[in-house]
Amino acid sequence: MTLPVADRWFESTSFDDGVTLFWEPHVIPLMRCNIWHVKGRDRDLVIDTGMGVGSLTEAMASVIDKPVSAVATHGHGDHIGSHHEFDDVLIHPEERGALEKPDLSSLNILEAWGTEGVEELQNSGYEVNDQFFVSALPAGYVLESFIQKPAKITRLIDEGDVVDTGDRQFEVLHLPGHSPGSIGLWEQATETLFSGDAIYDGPLLDELAGSDIAAYCRTMERLIELPARVVHAGHDPSFGRDRLRTLAREYLERRM
């Protein structure tokens, strides 16, 4: 099957706190991960890297002028596709296998997940009516050639560790539930949380392989108490403290 050719693979928008959001507009919404770039004095951060269809480093060339640390908030395929492009790669120990041996090897949804996997997502509130994870492809890209490449991990990070850019410090929060090693990055100075898929403003997935509802409930109880001014999540728009607490309480009411 031939898909349309995309004029460009990534779009981006910048915030006023040294943060730029990149996303892949031709990836279906279900798999369209938020890719965060944080400018630092000595090094930059990239938090999650999308599907890996187009080159993320090429797309970020205009905003990156120093070494980069690429953090994976967890190991699901929509978040780790371009980590192999970076020299410094950080992830929680329980997620390392997903980076070293990615299991997403097809852009055909049924080939990648099977009927059972698709039904699980539909039962969680997502419509899965597409044949492919993408609606277009970069020029010259062969649909059947897609396979996520392994990344070389340089640092394992866990609760309480600090990711330092020289002028900004991000504390690692272990936020399991969606996956065993899901993490967030918390910058206390600006009250900013990069939450990955621990929480976002959409249907939260807690019945995937490796998900743990009891752990997710504990994570939500923790997030309710976090004095976050802004949450930059793994999917969907960013939000503030009130919405964070509402989303966490709604999850707890549903599951407890």
C-alpha positions in Angstrom: 0.0 0.0 0.0 1.2 3.5 -0.8 0.7 6.3 1.8 0.9 10.0 1.1 4.3 11.8 1.3 4.7 14.1 4.3 6.1 17.6 3.7 7.9 17.3 7.0 7.8 14.7 9.8 7.9 16.8 12.9 6.1 19.9 14.1 7.2 22.0 17.1 6.2 24.8 19.4 8.2 26.6 22.0 7.3 27.7 25.5 8.7 30.6 27.5 10.7 28.5 29.9 13.3 27.0 27.6 11.0 24.1 26.7 10.1 23.1 23.1 7.5 20.5 22.3 8.0 18.3 19.2 5.4 15.9 17.8 4.7 13.7 14.8 1.5 15.0 13.1 1.3 12.0 10.7 1.4 9.4 13.6 -2.1 8.5 14.7 -3.3 10.2 17.9 -3.1 7.0 20.0 0.7 6.8 19.3 1.5 10.5 19.0 3.9 11.0 21.8 4.9 14.4 23.2 8.6 14.8 22.7 10.1 17.5 25.0 13.3 19.4 24.5 14.7 21.4 27.5 17.5 23.8 26.9 20.2 23.8 29.6 23.5 25.7 30.2 25.9 22.8 29.8 23.7 20.2 28.1 20.1 19.8 26.9 17.5 17.2 27.7 15.2 15.3 25.3 12.4 13.6 27.1 11.0 10.7 25.0 11.6 10.4 21.3 8.5 9.3 19.4 8.1 6.5 16.9 11.5 6.6 15.1 10.2 7.0 11.6 11.9 10.3 10.9 15.2 11.6 12.2 14.6 13.5 15.5 18.1 14.8 15.7 17.8 16.4 12.2 14.5 17.9 13.3 16.1 19.4 16.4 19.2 20.7 14.7 18.0 24.3 15.0 17.5 24.1 18.8 20.4 21.9 19.8 23.9 23.3 20.1 25.4 21.3 22.9 25.5 17.7 24.3 22.1 16.0 24.9 20.8 13.6 27.4 17.9 11.6 26.1 15.6 10.3 28.9 12.9 7.7 28.3 10.0 8.0 30.7 9.2 4.4 30.0 9.8 1.8 27.3 6.7 1.7 25.2 7.2 1.9 21.5 5.6 5.3 21.0 8.2 6.9 23.3 11.5 5.3 22.4 11.8 5.2 18.6 14.7 7.7 18.2 16.7 7.1 21.4 19.3 5.3 19.3 20.2 8.7 17.7 21.6 10.0 21.0 24.9 9.3 22.7 23.6 9.7 26.3 20.5 7.6 27.1 18.8 7.4 30.5 16.0 5.0 31.6 14.7 3.2 34.7 16.2 -0.2 35.3 12.9 -2.0 34.9 12.4 -0.5 31.4 15.9 -1.1 30.0 15.0 -4.2 28.0 12.6 -2.2 25.9 15.3 0.1 24.8 17.9 -2.6 24.2 15.5 -4.9 22.3 12.5 -2.9 21.0 9.6 -5.1 20.0 7.8 -2.7 17.6 8.7 -3.9 14.2 5.7 -3.0 12.0 3.7 0.1 11.2 0.7 -2.2 10.5 -1.3 -2.1 13.7 -2.7 -5.7 13.5 0.8 -7.1 12.6 2.3 -5.2 15.5 -0.2 -5.8 18.3 -2.6 -8.6 17.1 -6.4 -8.6 17.5 -6.2 -9.0 21.3 -3.9 -6.0 21.7 -6.2 -3.8 19.6 -9.2 -5.0 21.6 -7.5 -4.1 24.9 -7.0 -0.5 23.8 -10.6 -0.2 22.5 -11.8 -1.5 25.9 -9.7 1.3 27.5 -11.5 4.0 25.6 -9.4 4.4 22.4 -10.8 4.1 18.9 -8.5 1.9 16.8 -9.9 2.1 13.3 -6.7 2.7 11.3 -4.7 0.1 9.4 -1.4 1.8 10.1 0.2 3.8 12.9 0.9 6.5 10.4 -1.2 8.4 7.9 1.8 9.5 5.7 5.5 8.7 5.4 8.7 10.8 4.8 9.8 11.1 1.2 11.5 7.9 0.1 10.5 5.9 3.2 9.5 2.3 2.6 6.5 1.3 4.8 7.7 -2.3 5.2 11.2 -1.2 6.3 10.1 0.1 9.7 11.7 -1.4 12.7 12.7 0.3 15.9 16.4 0.3 16.5 18.1 -0.6 19.9 19.6 2.2 21.9 22.8 2.0 24.0 21.9 2.9 27.6 24.5 5.0 29.3 22.8 5.6 32.7 20.1 3.9 34.7 18.0 6.3 36.8 15.7 5.7 39.7 13.8 7.5 42.5 15.8 10.4 43.9 18.4 10.6 41.2 19.0 14.0 39.6 19.4 14.8 35.9 21.4 18.0 35.7 21.8 20.4 32.8 24.2 22.7 34.6 21.6 25.3 35.5 18.5 23.1 35.9 18.0 20.1 38.1 15.4 17.5 37.5 14.6 14.9 40.2 13.6 11.5 39.1 10.2 10.3 40.5 9.5 6.6 40.1 5.8 6.6 39.1 4.8 2.9 38.4 1.4 1.7 37.3 1.3 2.3 33.5 4.5 0.3 33.4 6.8 -1.0 36.1 9.6 1.6 35.5 7.6 4.7 34.5 9.3 7.8 35.7 8.7 11.5 35.8 11.2 14.4 36.0 10.4 17.0 38.6 12.0 20.5 38.6 11.2 21.9 42.0 12.6 25.4 41.2 9.9 25.9 38.5 7.3 23.4 39.9 7.4 21.6 36.5 6.7 17.9 36.1 7.4 15.9 32.9 5.1 13.0 33.7 5.5 10.7 30.7 2.4 8.4 30.7 2.1 8.3 34.5 -0.6 10.9 34.0 -1.9 12.8 31.0 -5.3 14.4 30.0 -6.7 11.3 28.2 -7.8 7.7 28.9 -5.1 6.2 31.1 -3.9 2.7 30.3 -3.5 0.4 33.2 -4.3 -3.0 31.8 -1.3 -3.4 29.5 1.3 -6.1 29.9 3.3 -4.9 32.9 0.7 -2.5 34.2 -0.2 -2.6 37.9 -3.4 -0.9 39.1 -2.5 -1.0 42.7 0.8 0.7 42.0 -1.0 3.2 39.8 -3.3 4.1 42.6 -0.2 4.8 44.8 1.3 6.9 42.1 -2.0 8.9 41.8 -2.0 9.5 45.6 1.5 10.8 45.3 0.7 13.1 42.4 -2.2 14.7 44.2 0.2 16.0 46.8 2.8 17.3 44.2 2.9 21.1 44.1 3.1 21.2 40.3 2.5 24.5 38.5 2.6 22.8 35.1 2.6 19.2 33.9 4.1 18.4 30.5 2.8 14.9 29.9 3.5 12.1 27.5 0.4 12.8 25.4 -2.2 15.5 25.0 -1.9 19.1 26.1 -0.1 20.4 29.2 -2.1 21.3 32.3 -1.8 22.8 35.7 -2.1 21.8 39.4 -5.9 21.8 39.6 -6.2 19.6 36.5 -3.5 17.3 37.9 -5.4 16.7 41.1 -8.7 16.2 39.2 -7.2 13.6 36.9 -5.6 11.8 39.8 -8.8 11.8 41.9 -10.9 10.6 39.0 -8.6 7.7 38.5 -8.7 6.8 42.2 -12.5 7.0 42.2 -12.7 4.7 39.3 -10.2 2.1 40.5 -10.6 2.2 44.3 
